[in-house]
């Protein structure tokens, strides 16, 4: 088992690649596989029929693909 600076609830961003500049919230840390499960929103929140909605996504990434904000 290795050491990681990441914990659930941390905010991280992609410093490079196709998701550059996108921030996400860490939901799960898998130290053994050196991966994180992230959740992030797409676009802005908007109202649909009196309900505030936004598009949310989940993504699994490696420790080396992101950095803490």
C-alpha positions in Angstrom: 0.0 0.0 0.0 1.3 3.4 -0.9 0.6 6.9 0.4 -1.7 9.3 -1.3 -2.5 13.0 -0.6 -6.0 12.4 -2.0 -9.1 11.9 0.2 -12.9 11.8 -0.5 -14.2 15.4 -0.8 -11.0 16.9 -2.2 -11.3 19.1 -5.3 -8.9 18.3 -8.1 -8.3 19.5 -11.6 -6.8 18.2 -14.8 -3.6 20.1 -15.7 -3.4 18.7 -19.2 -5.1 16.5 -21.8 -8.6 16.5 -23.1 -10.1 17.5 -19.8 -7.7 20.4 -19.1 -9.1 22.9 -16.6 -12.0 20.8 -15.5 -12.4 20.4 -11.7 -13.9 17.5 -10.0 -14.7 16.2 -6.5 -13.0 13.0 -5.3 -15.6 10.4 -4.3 -13.4 7.3 -3.8 -9.7 6.6 -3.5 -8.2 3.2 -4.5 -4.6 3.3 -3.3 -3.9 -0.2 -4.5 -4.7 0.7 -8.1 -3.6 4.3 -7.8 -6.9 5.6 -9.1 -9.6 8.0 -8.0 -13.3 8.1 -8.7 -14.3 11.7 -9.5 -17.6 13.4 -9.9 -18.0 16.6 -11.9 -20.7 18.8 -13.5 -21.1 19.7 -17.1 -22.2 23.2 -18.0 -24.2 25.4 -15.6 -27.2 24.5 -13.5 -30.5 25.4 -15.0 -34.2 25.2 -14.1 -36.5 22.6 -15.6 -40.1 22.8 -14.5 -39.3 24.5 -11.2 -36.5 22.1 -10.5 -32.8 23.1 -10.5 -30.8 20.6 -12.6 -27.3 20.0 -13.8 -25.6 17.2 -15.8 -23.3 15.2 -13.5 -20.7 12.7 -14.5 -18.4 10.1 -12.9 -14.9 9.3 -14.1 -12.1 7.1 -12.9 -8.6 8.6 -13.2 -5.0 7.8 -12.2 -3.2 9.7 -9.5 -0.8 11.1 -12.2 -3.6 12.6 -14.3 -4.8 15.2 -11.8 -3.6 17.6 -9.1 -5.1 19.1 -6.0 -6.7 22.5 -6.3 
